[in-house]
Amino acid sequence: MALMKDEVDIVIPTIRTLDFLESWRPFFQPYHLIIVQDGDPSKTIKVPEGFDYDLYNRDDINRILGPKASCISYKESACRCFGFLISKKKYIYTIDDDCFVAKDPSGKEIDAVEQHIQNLITPSTPFFFNTLYDPYREGADFVRGYPFSMRSGVPTAVSHGLWLNIPDYDAPTQLVKPRERSTRYVDAVITIPKGTLYPMCGMNLAFDRELIGPAMYFGLLGDGQPFKRYDDMLAGWLSKVVCDHLGLGVKTGLPYIWHSKASDPFVNLKKEFNGLFWQEELIPFFQSVVLPKECTTAQQCYLELAKLVKENLASIDPYFIRLADAMVTWIEAWDEFNPPKPAA
């Protein structure tokens, strides 16, 4: 039985026929899918029968958002954040179209959505590390010496899943390890500590839209931009800064999916070239950011981050001025499509 099926949307960016959904049929069919078609809007995307879905292409994005459509990337998987924007559900699970159902060591197929939701509905422990990893899993608890005052944890905003088969490597690592495959199944979920950034991968990711949705923006990348293949990295750095400030948790580990296709490392190197250098300045910047205590919502945090990006990163490249402006436009679009709920 699908877990909380009326509170979950599955967001899929794609440029191709979605035959991969057949693998996921027993697990995805109970949920609503938001499919964001990238690239040529005249191309027909075929979806297998029997799924409840809405399909949006670039023409739809322009029609729905008007001038604010400028903040949605083109020819980049960052287009998925349009689905985050228009969803009305509490939880989002997003997956790439070259990912299939994985099996655990016993041979049982893994229900990735169910595991992600389980991660999100149980607390996180970002302020004190538990050496038995997630203490809220069955068969685990807090170890001796863990402060009782911290055992209630904090709400979990992000669940970051992993992958078997093709690792999520950058182009230089792909080139030196072309045959390497991810075969280790680690039966663990951990909370990423406060103050620690991580490389977030968007191909197997879930989050609580109500807690962190406004900060889950995958940036202005792709066609016409000098920054590519860093959309999920950027969203991970920014959303972790916001989570840390607001006292929210981020988990990583289970569930696994099967990543089937390695992208061309030479094409990736060309796309990643600027990012490989820029990340060495961006990461220290995000590690040192301190948001004012007056920022009490994800929107307020994100607007403050947009201001800091423009002030501190424009010297790297004028691109970061455009990125900061797009971040502001994103929040304007978010507020338009997600007005505050009236007080009870």
Helices and strands as residue ranges (DSSP letters): G 5-7, E 8-14, H 21-28, E 32-37, E 52-56, H 58-65, G 66-71, G 77-80, H 81-86, E 91-95, E 99-101, H 112-121, G 148-150, E 156-165, H 171-176, E 189-191, E 204-208, H 209-212, G 213-215, H 231-246, E 249-259, H 265-288, H 298-313, H 319-337
